[in-house]
Amino acid sequence: MADSIISLKEISKTYKAGPNTVRAVNKVSLEIDRGQMVSIVGHSGSGKTTLLSLIGGLTKPTSGTVKLNDTDIWTLPDKEQSLLRNRLIGFTFQFASLIPTLNVFDNIRLPSTFDGTALVSPERVQELMDKVGLGDRGHSYPSELSGGEQRRVALARTMINEPQLILADEPTGDLDEDTEAEILAIFRQINEGGVTILIVTHSKAVASQASQTLKMHKGHLTENLENS
């Protein structure tokens, strides 16, 4: 049996929009094995971001099951579900969303405070700053960083709890080509370290880095292509 970290079975998500019902995700089933790097492409409104939110436990499906590491996340009490998300998943989004009043060091360390355990060591934070090329910027604030540097901080923050899975929603959407290439190199390095990565993207360059590309159209996964 494949070693799946993500297992979706017939998941759907519907919303009410006035008198109409919108089916944002329509009976999607999907298995992603541990250690894969997978991209999801599709037009705006196709359901990509909703699917990512369903996988990450941020949005509850209308029907179907979402399993992470063979655990049905929506059978868990709220606290256990939050702990699972914090320990298993690293989220990264189109904008870095750093806390402006915290310096780089404290922004990176922030997720380690959420489960009530001890803060990670300063050495761990420094290791991540070095990995993303910001080893000497720990005392800098977000306003003092370029867009690419802010994204590097966000990636380091994503890795602070040593997640097994990263869910990335348009992680290079506002970056120029050179900076996008630098961020992709960090993603490849993270994936080569054994972390599973699922990326929603409009960028062909980003999608081409994945071993597998899925395409969404009107809430359906319509294609499953192996990248060369």
N, C-alpha and C positions, 0 to 999 in steps of 0.2 A: 504493500500500500504506500502511496506517495506520502511524503512528510509535509502535509499542508499546514501552513500557518493561518491562511484565510480560507474559509469554506462557507460559501453562500448557497442557499437553496431556495430558489423561487422567491426571492425577495422583491417586494413592490413597495412603492411609496406614493400615495395619492394625497392631493391637496384640494381643498375647496377654493374656487376662484369665482365668487359670486354664485350664479346658478350652476356653474360648470364644475366638473371634477377633472383635475389635471393629474395624469399618471406620470410623475417625473421619472420613476424607475419602474420597469414593467417585467416582473417575473424573471429576474436575473439570477442565474446560477453560475458559480465561479469557484475554481480551486486555484490557489497560488501556493506553490511550494516554498519552503524555507530557503532563503538565500537567493531567490530570484530578484531581478529588477524588471518591473513590468510598467509599461506606459499605457494610459488611456487617452485616446484622442477623440475629437468630435466637435461639432459646431456648438456655439453658445446655446444653452437651453436644451442640450441633448440629454442631460441627466448626469454628467460626469461628476460634478461637485457633490450632488445629492448622493450619488453612489459612494463616494469617498466618505461622506459624513455618516452614512449607514454602516460602513465597514468599521469606522472609528468609534462607533457608539455615541456619536454626537446627535444623531437623529434616529428615532425609533421607526422601524419598518411598519407599514400598514399590515403586511403579511410576509411570511417566510421566516427563515432563520439565518442568523449571522453567528458563525463560530470562529473564534480566535484561539489557536492552540487547542482545538477540540472542545472549547467551552462556549456554550450558548450564552452570549453576553447579556441578552435581555431576560434571562432567568435569574440573574444575580440581583441582590439588593443594591440600592443606589451606592452605598459606600463601597461595597466590594467591586462594583463596576467601575467606579472612579479610580480605585486603587489599581485595578487591572489596566485601565487606560494609561495611567501615569507610569506604571512599571514596564508595560509591554510596548507601548506605542510612542513614537516621537512624531509630532505634527509640525509641518512647515507650510506656510501659506504664501500667497503672492506678495504680500507686504511683510516686512520683517517684524513689525508690531513690537518693537522694543519699548521698555518702560523708560521714558525720557529722563526721569529723575534718578535712575540707577546707572552706574557705570558699566562698562563691558563685563567686568568680572562678576558683578552681582546680577546682571541680566542673564548671564550664562548659568549661574548657580540657582536661579529662581525656582525652576521646576522641582528641584530636590527638596524644597521646603513643603511641598503640598501634601505629602503623606504622613507628616508628623514625626518622621524619623530624623536622625541627625543629619546636618548638612554634609554634603560631600566635601572631601578634603580640598584645600587650596591647590594641592598638587594635581588633582584631577582636573580642576578648572584650567590650570596653566597648561596641562597636557592638551586640552581641547583648543585653547587659544593658539598653541603652537601648531596644531594640526591644520587649522584653517588660516594660518599665516598672519595671526594677530597677536603673537606672543608678547609684544611690548606695548599693547594698547589696553591693558586691563583697567587703567584708571581713566580712560577716555569715556566721554558720554556720547550717546547716539547722535546728537547735533554736531559733533566733531568728526563724524565718520561719513564716508561716501556711501552711496546706495549699495555698491558691491560689498563694502566692509560691513555695513549693517546686515546684509544677507549672510555673510560669513558668521557673524555673531549669532544670528538666528539658527544657523546650522549647528554651531557648537552647543547652543542651548537645547536643541532637539536631541543631542547625543548625551546630555549630562546624566541621564538615568540609565544609560546603556540599553536602549530599546532594542527589541528583536525586530521591530517593524517600523518603518518610516512611511507616513502618508503625506505626500507633497502635492499641494494644489497650486499649479502655475508658479513654481518656485523661482522661475527666471523671467516672468512675464514683463517686468519693468526694467530689464537690464539690457545693456548693449551687447553685441556679439562677443566681444573679447571677455567681458565680465561673465557672460553666460557660460563661456567655455571654461573659465576658472571654477565656477560653481559646479559645473558638471564633472570636472575632474575630482572635486571633493566628494560628490555623490558616488562616483566610481570607486574611490578609495574606501568609502564607508561600506559599499556593497561587497567589495573584495574582502572586507573584514567579516563577512558573514551576515550582515544585516539585510533583511528583505526590504525592498523599496518599491512602492507603488506611486507613480507620478501621473497626475492629470496635467495635460499640457496642450497648447496650440502649436508648439514649436516642433518642426520636423527634426531639428538638430537634437532636441532633448529626447524625442521619441526614439530616434535612431540609436541612442545609447542603451536602450533596454533590450533584453534578450527576447522579449515578446511584446507586441503591441495589440491592444484591444481597441475596438472602435465602437463608440456609442452613437445611436441614432434614435431619437424619439423614445428614450427610455430603455431601449434594447441594446444588448451587446450584439452587434451585427457581424463583426469580423473578429477573427483570432489569427493574427499573422505572426509568424516567426521572423524576427529581424535578421538580416544577413550580417 
